[in-house]
Each structure stands twice: as C-alpha cells, then as structure tokens.
Amino acid sequence: MKLLHVLAQLPSKTGSGVYYSNMIEGFKKYNHEQKALFALEDSYDWDILEKEDQYPLIFKSKALPFPIVGMSDVMPYESTTYSSMTEEMIHTWIGAFKDKLLNIKKDYKPDIIFAHHLWILTSIVREIFPETKIIGICHNTDLRQCDLNPQIKEKYVRNINDLDYIFSASEEQKHEIKKVYGLDKKKMIAVGGGFNQDIFYIPDKKHKSDKIKLVFCGKIDPSKGIYELVEAYKELDLDGVSLDIIGNPDENNKKKIENHIKNDTSIRLYNVKNQIELGDELRKKDIFLMPSYYEGLGLMAIESLACGLYVISTEIEALKTLLGKEIEDSGIIKYVPLPRIYDIDKPVKEDLPKFKEDLKEAILFQVNNVKEKKECHKKMEDKIKDFSWEGLVGKMNDIIDSIINK
C-alpha cells in the first residue's frame, strides 16, 4: 500500500510531531511504501525515512521567511502563531504547501493520506487529492485553534467534512469534533495514543539513589500547571525528595520558572535532546507529574508508566478512559481533580489553593508508594504494553486494510 503522511510542523519535539514520526516508523513493519511532507527549519535533520521519500518545506527561508507556524501558542522551538499571521503570510504559507502537494501528486499516487490536525493543511490536502482516501488525525490542539481563531477556521478550513475518516484520541474527543465540525460520528474512529516501546520501557535494574526523584516533562507554560506544581512541592519541603523539570521554556517562562525555583537546590531545570535521552532520563526517576489544565491525551503519562514510574496527573478524561479502571485502582497513577477551567486551559484563580492541596496530597501518596517499594507495575506491565506504538499501529493497519478492501 502507498501511504503519504502530512504535517505542517516539525516531525518531533511536540506530541503531534512525535506521533507523526512514530506512526511512520511503526508502519515499516507492514512493508508499505511511505512518503512524508512536513515542515523544517534551522537545519533540523529527520531520518525516519530515506531522503528521497521526504518532502520537507523549509521555513525561515527565502520562500517562507518566518518560523514554522505552531498549533500551540507555545512551542519547544521558534515558531509563529496563527493569530499573529498577516493575510500575506497566510497566503504565502498556503501557496507553499499547495505547490509541494501538487509536486507530490505528480510523482506519487498514494492509496491513503494521513493528514495531521483538522486545520488548514488538511483542508488543502482534500482539495488537492479529491479522489484519494484521506484520514484526518485530530490532536486536540486543532480544536483549540478553532476556538482561538474562528475567523481563520471560517475562511480557510473548508473541507474537513469531506474527509473519509477521522482518527480521534478518545471517544470523548469525538463529541468535540462533532461539535466543532458537525462531522458524522460514523466517520470517526477512536484509536488512542501510543508510546515507543523501544524507547520507553522498564529497566532491568532500577537506579539506586538516596533521593526519591520527581519529574515534570513538557512545555514550560502556565497551561501545564507547572507553577502551581513548583509551589505545592516547595510547600511540602520534603527531605530526601527532588524535583527535575525537563523542558525548553521561552525567555518569558524561563524567567518566571527560575523566579519560582529561586534558591531551592532540590529543583533542577534542564532539557534533553530527543526522545531517546528522555527515555533514559525517565528511567532514573520515581514519580512523573502532569498537572496540566489541558491535554489531548496525555501521552507522557503513559510513556512514564511504561518506564516504571508512578504517575500523578490531573483528571484528563481521555487518559482516564484509555487506561481504564484496573490501572487506576492499581495505584500506579493518582488523579488530581481539575480546578474550574475557562478559555480551554486557564484555571479559575479561586480554585488554585484547593488544587495545590490536592497536588500535595497526591505527591505524598506516591512518595509513600515509592518508599514502600510496592510492586504495582509488575501486575500492570502487560496492560501498559497494549498502549505501545506497536499495538496502536497494528490497529491502524487493520483499519486501512479494511478501508482499501471495501
């Protein structure tokens, strides 16, 4: 089968970028012919496919003299926001992707196109390939863009209803897609998310350390609850416990997080180069914290479970549904109720004291589990493996086989 993968961002460093790359890597097992269109900048090198199978669109170049346009307002690399784009920039962006897709169409006749994000580029893909089976992949940030930039949606996102199928992260997300785009739910398939089992796995021997190591990994941004987490952690003042913050904040958030940390030597802020380094770092830790106010799925929580960590997460409905009651009841993950939320990812200020108290209680609960050396993970190991990319792409492959053979 001939597959084309399309993404308007860097094929790494964000949830959707990692999803895109892992999907392509996973499909290699089935010997499909694959080609990929994606955005690049700053001499970034991507090696999942051979160069002749890549169609990169270079930003910060003569043709596109601005950074990659990000689906989130805060990206882990230099980016442009959709809300800041002028009409000229949008037309330049659309024209560049259209030209690239038309060139691909001359060279390659895909059986299936996977178009990531239900947004402008996916709309263009449907326009350029009217006869090809197209599966749109929702990453939730696309639905958020619809809320943030309704005028852009109205003007430039026209063909989402004409997609053949949509892969959603969860059953809950189907309701959101229907609300935003009016799509028939029969076109939607909940596939969940996957972790790379070659990168995220339980070590043969757990690290030995005098400290219990907590870790946050993600965007350093208010929507991720990082500042409330640091405040809650510092208020606990636990002996023999440390907190590592892995991320690459922009200048504003770097100053803010450093101000929150101040002189607390038990907190460390640093970044990792790639997913492989991240997996290595996670295996050195004990507890992963995801206090986010908004997540499409919360894949980092699953990757951390796969590395043998205990997890603390806000009540992300898609994550709770995917992992299920048995994993929740095992104690390896502890959910914290969300404060009231407005504008998708902003907490109501009056709810934050209660939220921080709940965070502190969850930290103490999981620290106690680590101290008691409970063997919860061994019982859940096989269940967690079901959420690997191997399992997810196997499910996707069955779906596209059935689509082509209809």
Rosetta blueprint (number, residue, H / E / L):
1 M L
2 K E
3 L E
4 L E
5 H E
6 V E
7 L L
8 A L
9 Q L
10 L L
11 P L
12 S L
13 K L
14 T L
15 G H
16 S H
17 G H
18 V H
19 Y H
20 Y H
21 S H
22 N H
23 M H
24 I H
25 E H
26 G H
27 F H
28 K H
29 K H
30 Y H
31 N L
32 H L
33 E E
34 Q E
35 K E
36 A E
37 L E
38 F E
39 A E
40 L E
41 E L
42 D L
43 S L
44 Y L
45 D L
46 W L
47 D L
48 I L
49 L L
50 E L
51 K H
52 E H
53 D H
54 Q E
55 Y E
56 P E
57 L E
58 I E
59 F L
60 K L
61 S L
62 K L
63 A L
64 L L
65 P L
66 F L
67 P L
68 I E
69 V E
70 G E
71 M L
72 S L
73 D L
74 V L
75 M L
76 P L
77 Y L
78 E L
79 S E
80 T E
81 T E
82 Y H
83 S H
84 S H
85 M L
86 T L
87 E H
88 E H
89 M H
90 I H
91 H H
92 T H
93 W H
94 I H
95 G H
96 A H
97 F H
98 K H
99 D H
100 K H
101 L H
102 L H
103 N H
104 I H
105 K H
106 K H
107 D H
108 Y L
109 K L
110 P L
111 D L
112 I E
113 I E
114 F E
115 A E
116 H E
117 H L
118 L L
119 W L
120 I H
121 L H
122 T H
123 S H
124 I H
125 V H
126 R H
127 E H
128 I H
129 F L
130 P L
131 E L
132 T L
133 K E
134 I E
135 I E
136 G E
137 I E
138 C L
139 H L
140 N L
141 T H
142 D H
143 L H
144 R H
145 Q H
146 C H
147 D H
148 L H
149 N L
150 P H
151 Q H
152 I H
153 K H
154 E H
155 K H
156 Y H
157 V L
158 R L
159 N L
160 I H
161 N H
162 D H
163 L L
164 D L
165 Y E
166 I E
167 F E
168 S E
169 A L
170 S L
171 E H
172 E H
173 Q H
174 K H
175 H H
176 E H
177 I H
178 K H
179 K H
180 V H
181 Y H
182 G L
183 L L
184 D L
185 K H
186 K H
187 K H
188 M E
189 I E
190 A E
191 V L
192 G L
193 G L
194 G L
195 F E
196 N L
197 Q L
198 D L
199 I L
200 F L
201 Y L
202 I L
203 P L
204 D L
205 K L
206 K L
207 H L
208 K L
209 S L
210 D L
211 K L
212 I E
213 K E
214 L E
215 V E
216 F E
217 C E
218 G L
219 K L
220 I L
221 D L
222 P H
223 S H
224 K H
225 G L
226 I H
227 Y H
228 E H
229 L H
230 V H
231 E H
232 A H
233 Y H
234 K H
235 E H
236 L H
237 D L
238 L L
239 D L
240 G L
241 V E
242 S E
243 L E
244 D E
245 I E
246 I E
247 G L
248 N L
249 P L
250 D L
251 E H
252 N H
253 N H
254 K H
255 K H
256 K H
257 I H
258 E H
259 N H
260 H H
261 I H
262 K L
263 N L
264 D L
265 T L
266 S L
267 I E
268 R E
269 L E
270 Y E
271 N L
272 V L
273 K L
274 N L
275 Q H
276 I H
277 E H
278 L H
279 G H
280 D H
281 E H
282 L H
283 R L
284 K L
285 K L
286 D L
287 I E
288 F E
289 L E
290 M E
291 P L
292 S L
293 Y L
294 Y L
295 E L
296 G L
297 L L
298 G L
299 L H
300 M H
301 A H
302 I H
303 E H
304 S H
305 L H
306 A H
307 C L
308 G L
309 L L
310 Y E
311 V E
312 I E
313 S E
314 T E
315 E L
316 I L
317 E H
318 A H
319 L H
320 K H
321 T H
322 L H
323 L H
324 G H
325 K H
326 E H
327 I H
328 E H
329 D H
330 S H
331 G L
332 I L
333 I E
334 K E
335 Y E
336 V E
337 P L
338 L L
339 P L
340 R L
341 I E
342 Y E
343 D L
344 I L
345 D L
346 K E
347 P E
348 V L
349 K H
350 E H
351 D H
352 L H
353 P H
354 K H
355 F H
356 K H
357 E H
358 D H
359 L H
360 K H
361 E H
362 A H
363 I H
364 L H
365 F H
366 Q H
367 V H
368 N H
369 N H
370 V H
371 K H
372 E L
373 K L
374 K L
375 E L
376 C H
377 H H
378 K H
379 K H
380 M H
381 E H
382 D H
383 K H
384 I H
385 K H
386 D L
387 F L
388 S E
389 W H
390 E H
391 G H
392 L H
393 V H
394 G H
395 K H
396 M H
397 N H
398 D H
399 I H
400 I H
401 D H
402 S H
403 I H
404 I H
405 N L
406 K L
